[in-house]
Amino acid sequence: MTSTKGEPVRTTADRLTELQRRREELAAHADSDAIRRQHERGKLSARERIELLLDPGSFTELDALVRHRSQEFGMADHRPLGDGVITGHGTVDGRRICVFAHDFTVLGGSMGEAHGEKMLKLMDFALSTGCPVVGLNDGGGARIQEGVTALAYYTQLAGRHVQASGVIPQISLVLGPCAGGAVYTPALTDFVIMVDGLSHMFVTGPDVLRTVLGQDVNREELGGARAQNTITGNAHYMAQDEKDAIDYARQLLSFLPSNNLEDPPVFDSDQPAGPTEADLALDRLIPDNPNQPYDMHRVISAVLDDGELLEVHPLFAQNIICGFGRIEGHSVGVIASQPTVNAGVLDINASEKASRFLRTCDSFHVPVVTFADVPGFLPGLDQEHHGIIRRGAKLLYSYCETTVPTVTVVTRKAYGGGYGVLGSKHTGVDVNLAWPTAEIAVMGGESAVTVLHRRQIAAADDPQAERARLRREYEDALCNPYVAAERGYVDAVIMPHETRESVARALRSLRGKRTSRLPRKHGNIPL
Ligand code: HXC
């Protein structure tokens, strides 16, 4: 054997020195010009990121001594240790996770054969030990010099993410470029986190768009963190900086089990027993005018432990709120209409946002609480032609296949398809509650009289007065929670200030819930 310097290694002392030399080569990288350039780009190094993510001193690195075996394009003379990715495991809040961090300073963090082997080995380790994977992405994707071999490894990695889906939580942080087909590996994971001004994801970059399509768009507009969080919904959180991104990932992990055979961690909880000021304020929350909005966050924070919600997709489809919180120390997922944004209507984006979140909760044994104030599905040519039928159906499908404990509270409107889809009893939700202000009907009064009494109104001496009379008659008869309660479609009508206690009690009663389904390979959710 020869040393990295080409000298013979024969004695025990030589061998120990050689290991020391390789370790020094690794350590020297932390103080190299390449790392300084990374810092100048406003980015942390791969090792600094791992340090921020994991509990201090908990990281065990795997395959630090791996080098590529490529010969072409001058690669034989440049065989850096680690091959552009750092992999290993450590703990977050004392629970083990696997982590990989592309090292942009080494071959652009690109994936060749050796890098790919490290990634697959890490994924297999995570799958066999049942621990979450956090990916810190910052690289050029498939290594160009290694051609189809690089593509093969990238695609195999995608396959591992698919195998791991619903088995272990997978979180992707995009902390630099993520371009071409490489975008699809984070896209396959449960959560994508990006940093404002630092992260970019696109299938085809601005240069190609300019040349081939004549489209002039910069990286930020095309696939920056803001675009991916607000327009496309490809990312679930836009962090202010890398520390914020990593904190968010750590918080997500705190709500999730390590794998689908475990339950989420339970925290001590010391919540006040009787109605609090926040509980009582709910009795005054719903405006008398049905068209006046109110902030559903006030309901959510009154119900969750310490009023704390970790929102997922907070900048996307804001007409629906999704996020994690705790009730009596147990994780819950919250899905809630937001009347302050487009009256809380369900559109394509809201349906996809909520169904994805619901499926994530269901995969990992997180019970779901739904707060509904939903006027229905958004009408319009744009929505119809972009597939609101097929894409709205995802939400219905997701509620119908959910098996975790579920509780729905109707605070105000629950009309038509919105009622049926957004956690109604008929989708299989376990406990359905309604406030006295709930209006559960096929549609609101205005629309109903138009459909039912168009001719009668037109023939009236005073059409406006007749319309108002008919509308009142309809609303008095149908726009309340009691028609549904009489049929058992809602289990109880509760005072708003009783919501926190009622939801907690429902979830407590559902902790031992078990369901069984007919065997099948898998369902066929509309996509
Ligand atoms: C090899 C690469 C590389 C790659 C970047 N580098 N991408 N080396 N293979 N794919 C190298 C550069 O040569 C450079 O090396 C260093 O990394 C930094 O790159 P720069 O271009 O100087 O940095 P920057 O201007 O910040 O641009 C970063 C970038 C750009 C946006 C990532 O490099 C780029 O567009 N790269 C190609 C991206 C791409 O299309 N990849 C293929 C994706 S397809 P030096 O030595 O000069 O420092 C794919 C298939 C997946 O991944 C299949 C999944 C199913």
Boltz pocket constraint, residues with backbone or C-beta under 6 A from the ligand:
constraints:
  - pocket:
      binder: B
      contacts: [[A, 104], [A, 107], [A, 108], [A, 109], [A, 110], [A, 139], [A, 140], [A, 141], [A, 142], [A, 143], [A, 144], [A, 145], [A, 151], [A, 154], [A, 155], [A, 158], [A, 177], [A, 178], [A, 179], [A, 180], [A, 181], [A, 182], [A, 183], [A, 184], [A, 185], [A, 205]]
      max_distance: 6.0
